[in-house]
Amino acid sequence: MTTADRLDRGRSSFARKAWAEAYAHLAAVDRESGLEAGDLERFAMAAYLVGRDGDSAGLWERAHHELVSRGDAVRAARCAFWLAFGLLNRGESARGGGWLGRAARLLDEGRYDCAERGYLVMTAGRQRVIEGDHAEGYALVGQAVEIGERFGDLDLVMLARHVQGRALIQQGKAAEGMALLDEIMIAVTADEVSAIVAGTVYCGLIEACQEVHDLRRAKEWTVALTRWCESQPDLEPYRGQCLVHRAEIMQLHGAWTDAIEEVRRACERFLRRSDDPAAGAAFYQQGELHRLCGRFTDAEEAYRQASRRGREPQPGLALLRLAQGQVGAATAAIRRVAGEARDRATRSRLLAAYVEIVLAEGDVRAARATADELSGIAADLGVPLLRATAAQAHGAVLLAEGDARAALPELRQAWTAWQDLEVPYECARVRVLVGLACRRLGDEDGAKMELDAARWVFQQLGGAPDLARVDALAGKTVAGAMGALTARETEVLALVATGRTNRGIADELFLSEKTVARHVSNILRKLGLPSRAAATAHAYEHGLL
């Protein structure tokens, strides 16, 4: 194949979004004869999209210098912008800011009126929004939209409008902001923008859905992002985020086994790209799933990994401490993080956990104030998920205040809302509260029915800690007794309850994996239990840990 043929293939692959092929062909041509500026830009973009961030930065820099030497300051400024874009996304704010400054100087020296100036204005507006100056940021980004429309640069217009939508949400105008983001996605799903812009907007929109607790939109756009990623198998930067978003949706809808697999794949990707800002979210989500399943050691390690990557491990870590019986540690952590949270979006993600933890501590007054705040946010935003969360918290507070009769309508409302949203875990948690309310009103049959229904859901999901709690509330005894187990089987059961695999138990006890499998089988048979999850619940219930 001649160099010219390889160059044609590289360009063709780039046009088809076969990013790995484009990268390979353009790299070969660059080694053989060097690339001109236009192809260097393609090469830099392809490198970014296959996850070679360092290569991409170097290529954008080469393209920039070549264009400067040719006197093309406008295109050189655009290369500087994309170089800064990658650096800023990796948290290298000093270098990124330096390249933005260089781009601005080039445009100012030539007094150029061009779309490239709009990219710089948009970046400045985005920074204002991040810093909390939403009104000023919104105004600046509006200028970028006008520049983009004037020069027919749809990438710029979509990036700028995306920032506008996020700014509106952070100003408390959620409906207006989400409507603008929906409009932007028409251009993205119609493939009218570049891959970098599309990926950025996809992930930004899903994050916005999470900020306002809009489960329906989050699910819809996560499906669209998944399809988009699957249409470009070589795509690297957004695939990990896609897996995390999918895991979050799967967890909510009760597909915990699938969610665990998705988030495992995401964490593996982010171990290779540890500087990716989304890495912390992946490990936090892994921690949440481990916590819910009762694998507390693994959950703590995942939260630690999330923290190392810049993700606040709360409220998950506080809820883990609560599940471990460390109420004081849980309370201290949730009070600290809630005290630091100023914006409504952040507080709304913490308040339900705050209510649960301070009720466990016995501070009903603080729980009441927090539940009222959550209800106010839910009323303002009008999002079904947040309304369900608020009703559940309010019902729990009424129950703690001793007013079981008033608690029941709130809890029934919460249960109906969670049912409509198809969130089985929260449905089951509400039914536990309903069962307790029935018991306090003297309806023991109703309490047993509610607790039995909740237990069935927890068992299906694999929620060992909740399963153990329900069994304790129901006074349920599992067939068989701890005394029926040998000392070694008791030791194995304790390790099963920590979430270890047979291989992990074998390594811990210096046994063969086959021997461990036999012990696990004997444990389940002797105790009359159907699964490892049920065995874990049994261990918790009998205080084995």
Order of alpha helices (4+ residues) and beta strands (2+ residues): alpha-alpha-alpha-alpha-alpha-alpha-alpha-alpha-alpha-alpha-alpha-alpha-alpha-alpha-alpha-alpha-alpha-alpha-alpha-alpha-alpha-alpha-alpha-alpha-alpha-alpha-alpha-alpha-alpha
